Amino acid sequence: MSEVDSEIRPGELAVAMPQKTDAGIFFIGTIHTPWRTRRECPKRGSGDGPVCTVVLDQGWREGLTDLRNYKRIQLLYWMHQARRDLVLQTPFGKETTGTFALRSPVRPNPIASSIVELMAIDGTTLQVRGLDCVDGTPLLDIKPEHGAA
């Protein structure tokens, strides 16, 4: 964690993390965006934001079959730079509240989800618009948006 990530704001509360995980996950690719730090990232993705690149690992290539039939897809990704131990958070300029009442990336399992516009697919590379994560973010899954075909 960077120095900024380890800061505790007034009202925030951190807890001890478990010694081991309960389940394993596989990163299936990497997301590339123009943002190098969490501070640079927008708070939410925007349909008029920059085109970003999602590079799927080659082994998952066949999983993209027919995905081009969808205009919008859901990306699930791992906010790998987020701390995981806060149960109370104090967002800048806001009241202290519980982690599960926020969309903050700071959570026990920093899984994020964005519905993005699918611009193009070339092999295992997707061009999308509407992301809000740092460059190099690990990809967990891709799902078509229901009813978006």
C-alpha positions in Angstrom: 0.0 0.0 0.0 1.2 3.5 -0.7 1.3 6.1 2.1 -2.0 7.6 1.0 -3.7 4.2 1.1 -2.6 3.6 4.7 -4.1 6.9 6.0 -6.9 6.7 8.5 -9.2 9.7 8.4 -11.1 10.9 11.5 -14.0 8.6 12.2 -12.6 5.7 10.2 -12.1 2.2 11.7 -9.8 -0.6 10.6 -10.2 -4.3 11.6 -7.7 -7.2 11.6 -7.8 -9.2 8.4 -8.2 -13.0 8.4 -5.0 -15.0 8.2 -6.0 -16.9 5.1 -8.5 -16.5 2.2 -11.6 -18.6 1.9 -11.6 -19.0 -1.9 -9.3 -18.6 -4.8 -9.8 -16.5 -8.0 -8.1 -16.3 -11.3 -7.2 -13.1 -13.0 -8.2 -13.6 -16.7 -6.7 -10.5 -18.1 -5.5 -6.9 -17.5 -7.3 -3.6 -18.0 -5.3 -0.6 -19.4 -6.5 2.9 -18.8 -4.9 6.4 -18.9 -4.9 6.7 -15.1 -1.7 5.7 -13.3 -2.9 6.4 -9.7 -6.2 6.0 -7.8 -6.3 9.7 -7.2 -6.4 10.3 -11.0 -9.3 7.9 -11.6 -12.8 9.3 -12.1 -15.3 8.4 -9.3 -17.5 6.6 -11.8 -16.9 5.7 -15.4 -18.5 7.8 -18.1 -20.0 7.0 -21.5 -18.0 9.9 -22.9 -14.8 8.9 -21.2 -11.7 7.7 -22.9 -11.5 4.4 -24.8 -9.7 1.8 -22.6 -8.2 -1.5 -23.5 -9.0 -4.9 -21.9 -6.5 -7.6 -22.7 -7.7 -11.1 -22.0 -5.2 -13.9 -21.5 -5.0 -16.1 -24.6 -6.4 -19.2 -22.9 -9.8 -17.4 -22.5 -10.0 -16.3 -26.2 -12.8 -18.7 -27.1 -14.9 -17.3 -24.2 -15.3 -14.1 -26.3 -17.3 -16.0 -29.0 -20.4 -14.0 -29.7 -19.6 -11.2 -27.2 -19.5 -8.8 -30.2 -23.3 -9.2 -30.3 -23.6 -7.0 -27.2 -23.3 -3.2 -27.1 -22.7 -3.1 -23.4 -20.8 -5.5 -21.2 -20.1 -5.8 -17.5 -16.5 -6.0 -16.4 -15.7 -7.3 -12.9 -12.2 -6.4 -11.7 -9.9 -6.5 -8.7 -9.1 -3.1 -7.2 -5.5 -4.3 -6.4 -4.3 -1.0 -4.9 -7.2 -0.7 -2.4 -6.8 -1.3 1.3 -9.1 -4.0 2.7 -9.5 -3.5 6.4 -11.8 -0.4 6.9 -15.3 -1.0 8.2 -16.0 2.7 8.7 -14.9 5.2 6.0 -14.9 9.0 5.8 -15.0 10.0 2.2 -13.6 13.4 1.4 -16.1 16.1 2.5 -18.7 13.5 3.7 -19.9 11.9 6.9 -18.4 8.7 8.3 -20.3 5.7 7.2 -20.1 1.9 6.9 -18.0 0.4 4.1 -21.1 -1.6 2.7 -23.0 1.7 2.4 -20.4 3.1 0.0 -19.2 2.3 -3.6 -15.6 2.9 -2.4 -12.9 0.5 -3.7 -11.8 0.1 0.0 -13.6 -3.1 1.0 -12.8 -6.6 2.4 -12.8 -8.0 -1.2 -12.1 -5.1 -3.5 -14.2 -6.4 -6.4 -15.5 -3.6 -8.7 -18.0 -3.7 -11.5 -18.6 -1.4 -14.5 -21.1 -1.6 -17.3 -19.1 -0.4 -20.3 -19.7 0.2 -24.0 -18.1 -2.4 -26.1 -16.4 -0.6 -28.9 -14.4 -3.3 -30.6 -12.9 -6.8 -30.3 -9.6 -7.8 -31.9 -8.4 -11.2 -30.9 -8.2 -11.1 -27.1 -8.2 -7.3 -27.0 -11.4 -5.4 -26.2 -11.8 -1.6 -26.6 -14.4 -0.2 -24.1 -15.6 3.1 -22.9 -16.8 3.8 -19.4 -14.2 2.6 -17.0 -12.9 4.1 -13.7 -9.9 2.0 -12.7 -6.1 2.4 -12.7 -3.9 1.1 -15.5 -2.9 -2.5 -14.9 -6.0 -3.5 -13.0 -6.6 -7.3 -13.0 -9.7 -8.5 -14.8 -11.9 -11.1 -13.0 -14.8 -11.7 -15.4 -16.8 -10.4 -18.4 -20.5 -10.6 -18.7 -22.9 -9.3 -21.3 -25.4 -6.7 -20.0 -28.8 -8.4 -19.9 -31.0 -7.1 -22.7 -28.1 -5.2 -24.4 -27.8 -7.3 -27.5 
